[in-house]
Amino acid sequence: MSLMSYPKAVLRRLRTRWTLWRAGPTVSAGRDLHLSARCRLWAPERLAFGNGVYVGKDVHIECNAEIGDHVLIANRVALVGRQDHDFRVCGVPMRFTPQISPTMAAMPASLDPETNVVRVGDDVWLGFGCIVLTGVKIGRGAIIAAGAVVAADVAPYDIVAGNPARPISRRFENAEVIAEHERRIRLGEFRLSERGDGHWIVRPGA
Ligand SMILES: CC(C)(COP(=O)(O)OP(=O)(O)OC[C@H]1O[C@@H](n2cnc3c(N)ncnc32)[C@H](O)[C@@H]1OP(=O)(O)O)[C@@H](O)C(=O)NCCC(=O)NCCS
């Protein structure tokens, strides 16, 4: 293995820490988070990453979100607030409409603060360039195809594509395979290393 893997790992870790620091106190992370170049993270209340999450380049997360363990977020993915602006205020041009936030004194009647968050389960893949709107829950193990726009909940292990995203297939054949997949993950050991995939620990349970 190249000795250069050490300084590269240090630089990658520094970039992740710097990006987290810039994002402010509402953003938190489990262990082994990787943030690639030019990620923009911001949450009015809470953005939480689980363990071992990979976030690609040019990813924009600009809303409350809960991201599970071992989630793979491809380049140019965006998680955004469905109702960032109170566009139903009569007589106010769009540019001047108030920004909606859960801490607003008077929440617009149309907005349920409970749904003002994106929830992404463990073991999910968000494909290149997909957009996920708040209010959406993406079930464990699901896959969002490249370029999809996700405006409704996605069932665990569903594969969805298009705009609006609709199921196109299932990740695994049946419930038995899913149970076995989850059992092996539960009993296994999975650790990422910023030195590269040659240094990862990937040991599914027997
Ligand atoms: C979704 C994906 C995983 C393929 O899943 P799959 O279950 O093997 O799907 P298939 O390739 O069999 O395609 C099933 C149908 O969905 C369509 N489809 C596949 N990907 C699609 C997409 N991104 N957008 C719209 N439709 C798509 C196919 O054309 C096909 O349509 P048809 O039945 O009319 O022929 C893959 O297309 C994809 O988007 N991968 C993400 C790639 C990526 O983001 N890479 C970044 C690196 S991290």
The ligand as an SDF file (V2000), in Angstrom:
LIG
                    3D

 48 50  0  0  0  0  0  0  0  0999 V2000
  -31.8260    2.2040  -10.4370 C   0  0  0  0  0  0  0  0  0  0  0  0
  -30.5910    1.4280  -10.8380 C   0  0  0  0  0  0  0  0  0  0  0  0
  -29.8190    0.9960   -9.5850 C   0  0  0  0  0  0  0  0  0  0  0  0
  -30.9670    0.1920  -11.6430 C   0  0  0  0  0  0  0  0  0  0  0  0
  -31.8680   -0.6210  -10.8900 O   0  0  0  0  0  0  0  0  0  0  0  0
  -32.4790   -1.9450  -11.5760 P   0  0  0  0  0  0  0  0  0  0  0  0
  -33.4790   -2.5280  -10.6500 O   0  0  0  0  0  0  0  0  0  0  0  0
  -31.3320   -2.8280  -11.9770 O   0  0  0  0  0  0  0  0  0  0  0  0
  -33.2520   -1.3450  -12.8140 O   0  0  0  0  0  0  0  0  0  0  0  0
  -33.1460   -1.7450  -14.3650 P   0  0  0  0  0  0  0  0  0  0  0  0
  -31.8370   -1.2750  -14.9190 O   0  0  0  0  0  0  0  0  0  0  0  0
  -33.5170   -3.1870  -14.5110 O   0  0  0  0  0  0  0  0  0  0  0  0
  -34.2950   -0.8440  -14.9860 O   0  0  0  0  0  0  0  0  0  0  0  0
  -35.6760   -1.0680  -14.7290 C   0  0  0  0  0  0  0  0  0  0  0  0
  -36.4480    0.0200  -15.4540 C   0  0  0  0  0  0  0  0  0  0  0  0
  -36.1800    1.2930  -14.8310 O   0  0  0  0  0  0  0  0  0  0  0  0
  -35.6100    2.2070  -15.7630 C   0  0  0  0  0  0  0  0  0  0  0  0
  -34.5660    2.9700  -15.0860 N   0  0  0  0  0  0  0  0  0  0  0  0
  -33.4000    2.5240  -14.5640 C   0  0  0  0  0  0  0  0  0  0  0  0
  -32.7150    3.5350  -14.0270 N   0  0  0  0  0  0  0  0  0  0  0  0
  -33.4510    4.6410  -14.2050 C   0  0  0  0  0  0  0  0  0  0  0  0
  -33.2670    5.9970  -13.8690 C   0  0  0  0  0  0  0  0  0  0  0  0
  -32.1560    6.4380  -13.2440 N   0  0  0  0  0  0  0  0  0  0  0  0
  -34.2360    6.8920  -14.1890 N   0  0  0  0  0  0  0  0  0  0  0  0
  -35.3530    6.4860  -14.8370 C   0  0  0  0  0  0  0  0  0  0  0  0
  -35.5850    5.1900  -15.1970 N   0  0  0  0  0  0  0  0  0  0  0  0
  -34.6370    4.3020  -14.8910 C   0  0  0  0  0  0  0  0  0  0  0  0
  -35.0320    1.3220  -16.8630 C   0  0  0  0  0  0  0  0  0  0  0  0
  -34.9430    2.0280  -18.0840 O   0  0  0  0  0  0  0  0  0  0  0  0
  -36.0370    0.2070  -16.9100 C   0  0  0  0  0  0  0  0  0  0  0  0
  -37.1910    0.6300  -17.6250 O   0  0  0  0  0  0  0  0  0  0  0  0
  -38.0320   -0.4040  -18.5470 P   0  0  0  0  0  0  0  0  0  0  0  0
  -38.5440   -1.4490  -17.6000 O   0  0  0  0  0  0  0  0  0  0  0  0
  -39.0900    0.4680  -19.1310 O   0  0  0  0  0  0  0  0  0  0  0  0
  -37.0510   -0.9480  -19.5340 O   0  0  0  0  0  0  0  0  0  0  0  0
  -29.6750    2.2800  -11.7430 C   0  0  0  0  0  0  0  0  0  0  0  0
  -30.3450    2.5770  -12.9680 O   0  0  0  0  0  0  0  0  0  0  0  0
  -29.2570    3.6070  -11.1140 C   0  0  0  0  0  0  0  0  0  0  0  0
  -29.9080    4.6360  -11.2660 O   0  0  0  0  0  0  0  0  0  0  0  0
  -28.1280    3.5470  -10.3900 N   0  0  0  0  0  0  0  0  0  0  0  0
  -27.5550    4.7090   -9.7180 C   0  0  0  0  0  0  0  0  0  0  0  0
  -26.2000    5.0110  -10.3730 C   0  0  0  0  0  0  0  0  0  0  0  0
  -25.4700    6.1120   -9.6510 C   0  0  0  0  0  0  0  0  0  0  0  0
  -26.0860    7.0090   -9.1230 O   0  0  0  0  0  0  0  0  0  0  0  0
  -24.1500    6.0400   -9.6100 N   0  0  0  0  0  0  0  0  0  0  0  0
  -23.3600    7.0040   -8.8480 C   0  0  0  0  0  0  0  0  0  0  0  0
  -22.2200    6.3180   -8.1310 C   0  0  0  0  0  0  0  0  0  0  0  0
  -22.4200    6.2680   -6.3630 S   0  0  0  0  0  0  0  0  0  0  0  0
  1  2  1  0
  2  3  1  0
  2  4  1  0
  2 36  1  0
  4  5  1  0
  5  6  1  0
  6  7  2  0
  6  8  1  0
  6  9  1  0
  9 10  1  0
 10 11  2  0
 10 12  1  0
 10 13  1  0
 13 14  1  0
 14 15  1  0
 15 16  1  0
 15 30  1  0
 16 17  1  0
 17 18  1  0
 17 28  1  0
 18 19  1  0
 18 27  1  0
 19 20  2  0
 20 21  1  0
 21 22  1  0
 21 27  2  0
 22 23  1  0
 22 24  2  0
 24 25  1  0
 25 26  2  0
 26 27  1  0
 28 29  1  0
 28 30  1  0
 30 31  1  0
 31 32  1  0
 32 33  2  0
 32 34  1  0
 32 35  1  0
 36 37  1  0
 36 38  1  0
 38 39  2  0
 38 40  1  0
 40 41  1  0
 41 42  1  0
 42 43  1  0
 43 44  2  0
 43 45  1  0
 45 46  1  0
 46 47  1  0
 47 48  1  0
M  END
$$$$
